[in-house]
C-alpha cells in the first residue's frame, strides 16, 4: 500500500488484529450461540470508550460520533462460525498459524476476519475523528450462516436513519493484497424449496390400493428441470439444486410422504421471483394430477435478496482506495453464487459489499469457503481496514 497517515495507522494495528483474529478463531461459536464472542466484542468496544446497543440475541451495534455533521453510515460484520471440523493444514499442506480449539466447529468462512477488521476500522476512525463527518453505526450481526440474527438486527436499525452501508467479505479466489468494490450484482439471492407430497401408505405389492407420493415428486423434479431451461430469460442465471429427497424406509412399504428440499440462486430479482412461482406451481399441479396432496414448509420462500452494489458508491470507494492505498490494491472478482444476509441492509439504504482477497499460494490460503482446509492470509487485514475507512471518510 501507499505510505500515508491512513495506511501507516492501519499497518500499526496489525499486531492487535492478528491477536484478536486468533482469539476469535480459536473459540468459534455457531449461529445464535455467540455469547462468548459477544463478550469479547463488548470488551473491545468498551476499551474504545464507545456507546453500544445489544440487539436481542447476540448482535451488537456500536456508535461512533464524528466531529462534524454529515451522512450516517453503517459498517457491518458477521460473527458466527460453521459446524465444520477444521483441518490443521491448509490447501498447500502447510500448518496453519491458528486452529480452532472447539471440535466440530470453526471459522471456515472468514467471519473472524470480518469482526477483526471492523474493530480495526473503528480504532482508525477514532484516531482520525477530526476528519469524521456524521455518525457511524458498527453492526456485529448474529447468525449470518443460518440467517437467525438478521431480523432482530433489521428491527433494531429501524430506530436510526442511515444513508449508506458498507460490508466486507473475504474471498478465497481473489489474490491477497487486492480488494474488489465493483458496481452491480456481487452475491446471489437465494430461493428455498421445501415441499411435502402427501399420499397414502400401503403394501408395495398393491400400489393400486395406495397413493405413492414418490411418483409425483419424481415427475415434479423432471418438470422443474425442463421449465428452468425454457422459462428463465435468455442471458439471465438462476441455478437450482435439489439436495434432499426423503421417502420411505422399507423396500416393500409405500410411504405416506415424500419430501423434497433444495435451493436456487439468482442475481435478477424478477427472474428469481418468476422461478420461485413456477417451481411452486409445478409442485402443486403435479401433486394434483396424481391425486396427492402437497404442503409447503415454512422454509419454502424467497429467503435472501441478491447483493447489488450501488454504482455511485462503488465508484467513490474505488477512487478513494486507489488514492489512499494505490491502484495496485484494486482487484477484480467475478460475482459470487453464494448468498448473504447483507442484501437486507441494502433494502434499507444504498451501499456496497467489498471482497477482500485472501488467496496466497505460498502460504496455502485459498481453499473453498465452508471447507476444513480454509485459511486466510492475515497480512490483508490492514487493507480491509483502509477500504472501510475510505468508504466512511470519502464523499
Secondary structure, DSSP 8 states (H G I E B T S, - for coil): ---SHHHHHHHHTHHHHHHHHHHHHHT--BTT--HHHHHHHHHHHHHTT-EEEE-SSS-EEEEEE-SEEEEEEEEEEE--BBS----SB-TTS-B-S---SSTT-B--SSHHHHHHHHHHHHHHHHHTGGG-EEEEEEEEES-TTTT-SHHHHHHHHTTS---EEEEEEEEEEEETT-EE--SEEEEEEEEEEEEEEE-B-EETT-GGGSB-HHHHHHHHHHHHHHHHHHHS-TT--EEEEEEEEE--SSTTEE-SEEEEEEEEEESSHHHHHHHHHHHHHHHHHHHHHTT-EEEE-TT-EEEE--EEE-HHHHHHHHHHHHHHT-GGGB-----EEEE-TTHHHHHHSEEEEEEEEEEBTTTTB---TTSTT----GGGHHHHHHHHHHHHH--
